[in-house]
């Protein structure tokens, strides 16, 4: 049962089996109830026919009993004595009285004997004027019961209806008339047999069809699994899983898998380039510092102490940048504190005492420019943007803070050569420097702008570059206000 096909086939078979069994039982119950209702109607008609004859004064021996084999009749009086039975009725159950031999008694319409004394002491002649013309048949619903009857040595199940009738003499009789249940039993048995025969066949068909349909539907999944296993074994992230032509969930799964592989391939490739570029950037200052130390060891008077310090500082800055990028790549979230960008920009500019060009600060007085985030990381962004402007400016660098829609905008401008339009996205890649300079005098390691954009993205903001009014580059940092 570890196979999806097997579980799907079993589940579908069980559901269909339960549904068919429930429907079959309901059909059998409805069929049986309808057939019993028909038998009840037949029994009631037969009983009322006999009761009507007795109520009109027909003598017991003269009562016409039609179709006695299908409708056996038993009549009992108020004292439970059998006064009339069908001709060939040998035994009966379910009527409350099992007797099938009539007890001798006066007939239903008999006239009293002349010798009988009447209560008034008359001359013994009948007083027919005091007797009604006919009796009465009860209009109440008859009582029904199940039982058996043996008619001419054949025993069968019957449905009996009990109807009361009152004769002209005021005698209350109960007429039991039966209707055979053989047709009901035969019909129910036939339907039940058909169901028991067809149900297993239908379940086998359902299981087989479900198995085949599920197998066909999951065939692309097996192709995706095999290709993923091959990609894992070969470590070739350039491969892609096959995408079926259908527009169902499996096709969506294949597309999503390929999109994931594309992102993973780009991430791995970016990581490889990062490691290679970081190794190259680290190799130069380390080699330079080692050379200076080896020279100083052999010739102390030739030690370039400022150069060694500069290489050490460069190594320290590069190591800090690499560690920050590693934390950002690991998904580090900024702190939840509130930062006032106007105060942050003023503080950052005030600490830059060694800049070759003084920075002009444009922050409106009394403005509230608060954002959520890490003060240290946002200071790093502003510092990196100012470093970049100092490196390329010719005579002026300016930074401004202003409200911008539902956020705050920090803009750093310079009057340098600017950034060509086709390079305005590339400069935010790691280890990218448009001048391709590798000496410590011409620029940094190419990580400052990449770090600035990553930090802005982590804070829910953006960092873009445009052409400044002074002719150089204008870097715009936008951060959302607190909700």
Secondary structure, DSSP 8 states (H G I E B T S, - for coil): --SHHHHHHHHHHHHHHHHHHHHHHHHHHHHHHHHHHHHHHHHHHHHHHHHHHHHTT--GGG----STTTS-EEEE-TTS-EEEE-TTEEEE-SSS----S------TT----TTS--TT---S---GGGS-S--EE--S--EEEEEEEEETTEEEEEEEEEEEEE-TTS-EEEEEEEEE-HHHHHHHHHHHHHHHHHHHHHHHHHHHHHHHHHHHHHHHHHHHHHHHHHHHHHT-TT------SS-SHHHHHHHHHHHHHHHHHHHHHHHHHHHHHHHHHHHHHHHHHHHHHHHHHH-GGG--HHHHHHHHHHHHHHHHHHHHHHHHHTT----S-EEEHHHHHHHHHHT-TT-SS-EEEEE-TT---EEES-HHHHHHHHHHHHHHHHHH-SS-EEEEEEEETTEEEEEEEE-SS---GGGTTGGGSTT--TT---STTT---S-HHHHHHHHHHHTT-EEEEEE-TTSSEEEEEEEE---
